Amino acid sequence: MIEWAGRFGQMAQKPDGKKRGLFFTLIVTAVSVVFGGTALCLCGPVVYAAALKTEVTLKSGEITVEEVTVRDTAAPVLTTVEGPVSVPVGETVKAEDLISSVEDSSGVVITFSNGKAEYTADAPGDEVLTVVAADEAGNRTVARVSVHFYIDDREAPVISGVADAVLQVGEPFDPLEGVSVQDNVTTDVSVVCEPAVVDTSQQGTLTLTYTACDEAGNRTEETCRVLVYERTAGTGDGRFGIFWDTAGKANQPYLVTVNRILNTVTVYGLDDDSQYTVPVKAFICSTGTATPLGTYTTTERLRWHELQQNCFGQYCIRITGHIMFHSVPYFTYGDPSTLEYEEYNKLGEAASLGCIRLTVEDEKWLYENCPDGFVTVIYDDEWTPGPLGKPEAAQIDVTNEELRGWDPTDPDPNNPWRTS
């Protein structure tokens, strides 16, 4: 017998000679059963297709079922990912990646509407991609997913033209003048300055912060300082704020300043108004924690002089008390071949016990060109060494016994540096 509950199956031979079925369950939409040439149609939902040939025995007699056909007409059930999906331009997106789940009784192939399994965008923008899921019976389900294609930009904009500025009190200043920004992708990036307005009515220092951000969120920042002074020295890029009285002292060709923090000496000459605002020379030096701040008038000079801790200096000029301009120390009085070479290599940093150390060449220039009584100003400025910058000094190879005892700049004719 056959029980119609959607079950069909291969028949098995029993001892009584009649065939019995080993049934499996099919859920079908159309079954064609042929009884002696007469067709009978049955209906129901489908899961998959099958075609069977067998014999069955009914109570009314033995009937041969020549063919049972089950057809799959149910399309796959799809669930798409939540859009919009963000994908970098140039990166391949697969159709199957846009589907979070699929339900079907047979194998399913997922493609885009053009039949391809992958898609690559060549330009940024928003698109709606059509995804098609087809099962083995040819049933199709179509779904659409929004995709945002973007340029994978990880490079921040570049801000140009940001630089420190030195102004006199009351001088107008536009913080965005000469400032520009460029980005490798975004064409309309703008730069913002904070604060947007610079007050130059009073002397002081102000820090400006410039920022720019592109469409990808890449952000860059640059800072600079605006220094406002009562008086300035130099012009253009060499302009420099002056902290001291520029009147100097009558009948002196130069005024000498020492930036204690950045270990730089700057020599100023007279301008057309007889003020010491014209930078002439800059020297690298070594100051110390005991170097005093203030304005002084030099008193005496000594070709060689004993310094502290049993060492000696050349071309010494007294600034105040025991504080002097002098060369890097020597171990032996009057012997320029006994340089403390390790101390020489410290020029440009704080290393003295309070005096101002210079190379022999620079100290000799002060000794010969600045008469007794010239004004010296010692001040602190951590930002700018001076209008002429900070020179560099040659380094001595401490393993070179022939050269290391001499200052490389010493004009002494016996100096081996002159012929090395």
Secondary structure as GFF3:
##gff-version 3
##sequence-region A 1 420
A	DSSP	beta_strand	7	13	.	.	.	ID=ss1
A	DSSP	beta_strand	19	25	.	.	.	ID=ss2
A	DSSP	beta_strand	31	35	.	.	.	ID=ss3
A	DSSP	beta_strand	38	42	.	.	.	ID=ss4
A	DSSP	beta_strand	50	58	.	.	.	ID=ss5
A	DSSP	beta_strand	61	70	.	.	.	ID=ss6
A	DSSP	beta_strand	77	80	.	.	.	ID=ss7
A	DSSP	beta_strand	85	88	.	.	.	ID=ss8
A	DSSP	beta_strand	92	94	.	.	.	ID=ss9
A	DSSP	three_ten_helix	95	98	.	.	.	ID=ss10
A	DSSP	beta_strand	99	103	.	.	.	ID=ss11
A	DSSP	beta_strand	108	112	.	.	.	ID=ss12
A	DSSP	beta_strand	118	120	.	.	.	ID=ss13
A	DSSP	beta_strand	125	135	.	.	.	ID=ss14
A	DSSP	beta_strand	140	150	.	.	.	ID=ss15
A	DSSP	beta_strand	158	160	.	.	.	ID=ss16
A	DSSP	beta_strand	165	168	.	.	.	ID=ss17
A	DSSP	beta_strand	180	182	.	.	.	ID=ss18
A	DSSP	beta_strand	191	194	.	.	.	ID=ss19
A	DSSP	beta_strand	204	213	.	.	.	ID=ss20
A	DSSP	beta_strand	219	229	.	.	.	ID=ss21
A	DSSP	beta_strand	231	233	.	.	.	ID=ss22
A	DSSP	three_ten_helix	236	238	.	.	.	ID=ss23
A	DSSP	beta_strand	240	242	.	.	.	ID=ss24
A	DSSP	beta_strand	255	259	.	.	.	ID=ss25
A	DSSP	beta_strand	264	270	.	.	.	ID=ss26
A	DSSP	beta_strand	276	284	.	.	.	ID=ss27
A	DSSP	beta_strand	294	297	.	.	.	ID=ss28
A	DSSP	beta_strand	301	306	.	.	.	ID=ss29
A	DSSP	beta_strand	312	320	.	.	.	ID=ss30
A	DSSP	beta_strand	323	327	.	.	.	ID=ss31
A	DSSP	alpha_helix	341	344	.	.	.	ID=ss32
A	DSSP	beta_strand	356	358	.	.	.	ID=ss33
A	DSSP	alpha_helix	360	369	.	.	.	ID=ss34
A	DSSP	beta_strand	375	379	.	.	.	ID=ss35
A	DSSP	three_ten_helix	416	418	.	.	.	ID=ss36
###
